[in-house]
Amino acid sequence: MILKKIRLKPANDTVDEHNIPFEDMFKKLNQNSKWYLSTGKCVDDELFMFGLKCESDHSSRPLIIDPYDKNNTSYNVFTEVELQGIINQDIEAVGGESACLGTKKRKNNTITIGSISKISRSKYGHKCDLIFRQFNNKHTAPLEFGASEAKSKIEDESGTNFMNEGFYKLPRVLKDMLDSLLKEINFDHRSEAIRTVGFIHSGLSSTLIELNRPTKYISRVSR
């Protein structure tokens, strides 16, 4: 699966304000909880260094590793062998638009009542054609497990819409859903077993996307 090569920022010594929240988040990560490959390479560190260079909002910035994104090898982030190791890590082989509430919750977690400045407007999550959602009276908000995007026009894997939804939109939606589910179980022993799923329907063709959390910080895409 080929993703259009992203643009990298030119090297300079100026402070990029766009990267400040990203850098602050990364500084809080526990070194002992990061994901190290057999080659000694740290997945968390590589995604961070690559994310700093990206002009576009690449999936590396929310620490999502997509082994099928050709940018990984084009920019020497990971080798083919390392990507195969990422794919196989702890994998067991077994025989009207709605906004993602998980994304909305993340976007609004810093909103407060108005004081010195006016209260900011509530932000909404990415809108998907279908959200898999479970309502439970014991929860203040429904639990979300997956999402789907559908297009009547058949588009191959190099099409703009397919790449935008399959490599940008759905992985982020699924990560926000997974974050909410993990908080629901207090990040207990079930965390590594939980997955969120997404579907891209293009004409009669369908592609499955799965996202899980094999380590404490890294979310992994499977296709």
Contacts in CASP RR format, 6 or more apart in sequence:
PFRMAT RR
TARGET T0000
AUTHOR 0000-0000-0000
METHOD contacts of the structure
MODEL  1
MILKKIRLKPANDTVDEHNIPFEDMFKKLNQNSKWYLSTGKCVDDELFMF
GLKCESDHSSRPLIIDPYDKNNTSYNVFTEVELQGIINQDIEAVGGESAC
LGTKKRKNNTITIGSISKISRSKYGHKCDLIFRQFNNKHTAPLEFGASEA
KSKIEDESGTNFMNEGFYKLPRVLKDMLDSLLKEINFDHRSEAIRTVGFI
HSGLSSTLIELNRPTKYISRVSR
1 68 0 8 1.000
1 69 0 8 1.000
1 70 0 8 1.000
1 157 0 8 1.000
1 223 0 8 1.000
2 70 0 8 1.000
2 157 0 8 1.000
2 158 0 8 1.000
3 68 0 8 1.000
3 69 0 8 1.000
3 70 0 8 1.000
3 71 0 8 1.000
3 163 0 8 1.000
3 167 0 8 1.000
4 158 0 8 1.000
4 163 0 8 1.000
5 70 0 8 1.000
5 71 0 8 1.000
5 74 0 8 1.000
6 54 0 8 1.000
6 55 0 8 1.000
6 56 0 8 1.000
6 58 0 8 1.000
6 71 0 8 1.000
7 54 0 8 1.000
7 55 0 8 1.000
7 56 0 8 1.000
8 53 0 8 1.000
8 54 0 8 1.000
8 55 0 8 1.000
8 75 0 8 1.000
9 16 0 8 1.000
9 53 0 8 1.000
9 54 0 8 1.000
9 55 0 8 1.000
16 52 0 8 1.000
19 52 0 8 1.000
22 48 0 8 1.000
22 51 0 8 1.000
22 52 0 8 1.000
22 61 0 8 1.000
23 52 0 8 1.000
26 44 0 8 1.000
26 48 0 8 1.000
29 44 0 8 1.000
29 217 0 8 1.000
30 216 0 8 1.000
33 215 0 8 1.000
33 216 0 8 1.000
33 217 0 8 1.000
34 42 0 8 1.000
34 43 0 8 1.000
34 44 0 8 1.000
34 45 0 8 1.000
34 215 0 8 1.000
34 216 0 8 1.000
34 217 0 8 1.000
35 42 0 8 1.000
35 43 0 8 1.000
35 44 0 8 1.000
35 89 0 8 1.000
35 214 0 8 1.000
35 215 0 8 1.000
35 217 0 8 1.000
35 218 0 8 1.000
36 42 0 8 1.000
36 43 0 8 1.000
37 43 0 8 1.000
37 82 0 8 1.000
37 85 0 8 1.000
37 86 0 8 1.000
38 85 0 8 1.000
39 79 0 8 1.000
39 81 0 8 1.000
39 82 0 8 1.000
41 78 0 8 1.000
41 82 0 8 1.000
43 65 0 8 1.000
43 86 0 8 1.000
43 215 0 8 1.000
43 218 0 8 1.000
44 63 0 8 1.000
44 215 0 8 1.000
44 217 0 8 1.000
44 218 0 8 1.000
46 77 0 8 1.000
46 78 0 8 1.000
47 60 0 8 1.000
47 63 0 8 1.000
47 64 0 8 1.000
47 65 0 8 1.000
47 77 0 8 1.000
47 218 0 8 1.000
48 60 0 8 1.000
48 63 0 8 1.000
50 58 0 8 1.000
50 60 0 8 1.000
50 75 0 8 1.000
50 77 0 8 1.000
51 58 0 8 1.000
51 60 0 8 1.000
51 61 0 8 1.000
54 60 0 8 1.000
54 61 0 8 1.000
57 168 0 8 1.000
58 71 0 8 1.000
59 65 0 8 1.000
59 66 0 8 1.000
59 69 0 8 1.000
59 167 0 8 1.000
59 168 0 8 1.000
59 171 0 8 1.000
59 172 0 8 1.000
59 221 0 8 1.000
60 77 0 8 1.000
62 172 0 8 1.000
62 175 0 8 1.000
62 219 0 8 1.000
63 217 0 8 1.000
63 218 0 8 1.000
63 219 0 8 1.000
64 171 0 8 1.000
64 172 0 8 1.000
64 175 0 8 1.000
64 211 0 8 1.000
64 218 0 8 1.000
64 219 0 8 1.000
64 220 0 8 1.000
64 221 0 8 1.000
65 86 0 8 1.000
65 218 0 8 1.000
65 219 0 8 1.000
65 220 0 8 1.000
65 221 0 8 1.000
66 72 0 8 1.000
66 167 0 8 1.000
66 171 0 8 1.000
66 221 0 8 1.000
67 78 0 8 1.000
67 83 0 8 1.000
67 84 0 8 1.000
67 86 0 8 1.000
67 87 0 8 1.000
67 220 0 8 1.000
67 221 0 8 1.000
68 221 0 8 1.000
68 223 0 8 1.000
69 167 0 8 1.000
71 77 0 8 1.000
72 78 0 8 1.000
72 83 0 8 1.000
73 79 0 8 1.000
73 80 0 8 1.000
73 83 0 8 1.000
78 86 0 8 1.000
86 220 0 8 1.000
87 222 0 8 1.000
89 214 0 8 1.000
89 220 0 8 1.000
90 192 0 8 1.000
90 214 0 8 1.000
91 222 0 8 1.000
96 129 0 8 1.000
96 130 0 8 1.000
97 127 0 8 1.000
97 128 0 8 1.000
97 129 0 8 1.000
98 127 0 8 1.000
98 128 0 8 1.000
98 130 0 8 1.000
98 131 0 8 1.000
98 133 0 8 1.000
99 124 0 8 1.000
99 125 0 8 1.000
99 126 0 8 1.000
99 127 0 8 1.000
99 128 0 8 1.000
99 131 0 8 1.000
100 125 0 8 1.000
100 126 0 8 1.000
100 127 0 8 1.000
100 128 0 8 1.000
100 131 0 8 1.000
100 144 0 8 1.000
100 147 0 8 1.000
100 173 0 8 1.000
100 176 0 8 1.000
100 177 0 8 1.000
101 125 0 8 1.000
101 133 0 8 1.000
101 141 0 8 1.000
101 142 0 8 1.000
101 144 0 8 1.000
101 180 0 8 1.000
102 125 0 8 1.000
102 144 0 8 1.000
102 176 0 8 1.000
102 177 0 8 1.000
102 179 0 8 1.000
102 180 0 8 1.000
103 124 0 8 1.000
103 125 0 8 1.000
103 126 0 8 1.000
103 172 0 8 1.000
103 173 0 8 1.000
103 176 0 8 1.000
104 122 0 8 1.000
104 123 0 8 1.000
104 124 0 8 1.000
104 125 0 8 1.000
105 141 0 8 1.000
105 176 0 8 1.000
105 180 0 8 1.000
106 176 0 8 1.000
106 179 0 8 1.000
107 123 0 8 1.000
107 124 0 8 1.000
107 125 0 8 1.000
108 122 0 8 1.000
108 123 0 8 1.000
111 119 0 8 1.000
111 120 0 8 1.000
111 122 0 8 1.000
112 119 0 8 1.000
113 119 0 8 1.000
125 173 0 8 1.000
125 176 0 8 1.000
126 169 0 8 1.000
126 172 0 8 1.000
126 173 0 8 1.000
128 147 0 8 1.000
128 148 0 8 1.000
128 149 0 8 1.000
128 169 0 8 1.000
128 170 0 8 1.000
128 173 0 8 1.000
129 148 0 8 1.000
129 149 0 8 1.000
129 150 0 8 1.000
130 147 0 8 1.000
130 148 0 8 1.000
130 149 0 8 1.000
130 150 0 8 1.000
130 199 0 8 1.000
131 144 0 8 1.000
131 146 0 8 1.000
131 147 0 8 1.000
131 148 0 8 1.000
132 144 0 8 1.000
132 145 0 8 1.000
132 146 0 8 1.000
132 147 0 8 1.000
132 148 0 8 1.000
132 197 0 8 1.000
133 142 0 8 1.000
133 143 0 8 1.000
133 144 0 8 1.000
133 145 0 8 1.000
134 142 0 8 1.000
134 143 0 8 1.000
134 144 0 8 1.000
134 145 0 8 1.000
135 142 0 8 1.000
136 142 0 8 1.000
136 143 0 8 1.000
139 184 0 8 1.000
141 180 0 8 1.000
143 180 0 8 1.000
143 181 0 8 1.000
143 184 0 8 1.000
144 177 0 8 1.000
144 180 0 8 1.000
144 181 0 8 1.000
144 196 0 8 1.000
145 177 0 8 1.000
145 181 0 8 1.000
145 196 0 8 1.000
145 197 0 8 1.000
146 173 0 8 1.000
146 174 0 8 1.000
146 177 0 8 1.000
146 196 0 8 1.000
146 197 0 8 1.000
146 198 0 8 1.000
147 170 0 8 1.000
147 173 0 8 1.000
147 174 0 8 1.000
147 177 0 8 1.000
147 198 0 8 1.000
147 199 0 8 1.000
148 198 0 8 1.000
148 199 0 8 1.000
148 200 0 8 1.000
148 201 0 8 1.000
149 165 0 8 1.000
149 166 0 8 1.000
149 169 0 8 1.000
149 170 0 8 1.000
149 199 0 8 1.000
149 200 0 8 1.000
149 201 0 8 1.000
150 200 0 8 1.000
150 201 0 8 1.000
150 202 0 8 1.000
151 161 0 8 1.000
151 200 0 8 1.000
151 201 0 8 1.000
151 202 0 8 1.000
151 203 0 8 1.000
152 203 0 8 1.000
153 202 0 8 1.000
153 203 0 8 1.000
154 202 0 8 1.000
154 203 0 8 1.000
154 204 0 8 1.000
154 205 0 8 1.000
155 161 0 8 1.000
155 162 0 8 1.000
155 202 0 8 1.000
156 162 0 8 1.000
157 163 0 8 1.000
157 207 0 8 1.000
162 200 0 8 1.000
162 202 0 8 1.000
165 200 0 8 1.000
166 200 0 8 1.000
166 207 0 8 1.000
166 209 0 8 1.000
170 198 0 8 1.000
170 200 0 8 1.000
170 209 0 8 1.000
171 209 0 8 1.000
171 211 0 8 1.000
171 219 0 8 1.000
171 221 0 8 1.000
174 196 0 8 1.000
174 197 0 8 1.000
174 198 0 8 1.000
174 209 0 8 1.000
174 211 0 8 1.000
174 219 0 8 1.000
175 196 0 8 1.000
175 211 0 8 1.000
175 219 0 8 1.000
177 196 0 8 1.000
178 194 0 8 1.000
178 195 0 8 1.000
178 196 0 8 1.000
178 211 0 8 1.000
178 212 0 8 1.000
178 213 0 8 1.000
178 219 0 8 1.000
181 194 0 8 1.000
181 196 0 8 1.000
182 191 0 8 1.000
182 194 0 8 1.000
182 213 0 8 1.000
185 191 0 8 1.000
185 194 0 8 1.000
191 213 0 8 1.000
192 212 0 8 1.000
192 213 0 8 1.000
192 214 0 8 1.000
194 212 0 8 1.000
194 213 0 8 1.000
195 210 0 8 1.000
195 211 0 8 1.000
195 212 0 8 1.000
196 210 0 8 1.000
196 211 0 8 1.000
196 212 0 8 1.000
197 208 0 8 1.000
197 209 0 8 1.000
197 210 0 8 1.000
197 211 0 8 1.000
198 208 0 8 1.000
198 209 0 8 1.000
198 210 0 8 1.000
199 206 0 8 1.000
199 207 0 8 1.000
199 208 0 8 1.000
199 209 0 8 1.000
200 206 0 8 1.000
200 207 0 8 1.000
200 209 0 8 1.000
207 223 0 8 1.000
208 223 0 8 1.000
209 221 0 8 1.000
209 222 0 8 1.000
209 223 0 8 1.000
210 221 0 8 1.000
210 222 0 8 1.000
210 223 0 8 1.000
211 219 0 8 1.000
211 220 0 8 1.000
211 221 0 8 1.000
211 222 0 8 1.000
212 219 0 8 1.000
212 220 0 8 1.000
212 222 0 8 1.000
213 219 0 8 1.000
213 220 0 8 1.000
214 220 0 8 1.000
END
